[in-house]
């Protein structure tokens, strides 16, 4: 039952990747076909963000909201378009009082632990020229493709249902809309609203 669902998600992710590559090629061609008087370089930027996740997308492991750390580094690929390898992190633990005297297992606290590290690539297109935005502001749409590395464990002597937590698919596709305000030439503040985890953070150019 899960195999067709996985194949459909793989097809969707592949299609989005092809779309990103197509946009990149198209923008590369347009860069040679026209000149611009504005600096459209958005790359060489380190973005450090903090968000809240837990219920949606690949963060649907713990089933509760949790702080999520996020880091990416943008590279210019074409006019108004960047690609950014990224990594995120969150951890979760909870203790449960469990036992069964009839099976000679006394009641005690057992701890479940989980660490999720999503990695992938984010493609971003900036609309500053189209919106005729003030130089202090950047506006963009983006999508990210990735894979969540998950580590989970119970106490060694826990004998209950170790599949108590339902886990999401490791592959994920998210969409983003966001903005950045430049405090200076080197530093900015950004807000990234996402179908995965929305983040607020610092951009270092």
Buried (B, 14 or more C-beta within 10 A) or exposed (E): EEEEEEEEBEEEBEEBBEEBEEBBEEBBEEBEEEEEEEEBEBBEBEBBBEBBBBBBBBBBBBEEEBEBBBBBBBEBBBBBBBBBBBBBBBBBEEEBEBBEEEEEBEEEEBEBEBBBBBEBBBBBBBEBEEEEBEEEEBBBEBBBBBBBEBEBEBBEEBEEEEEEBEBBBBBBBBEBBBBBEBEEEEEBEBBBBBBBBBBBBBBEB
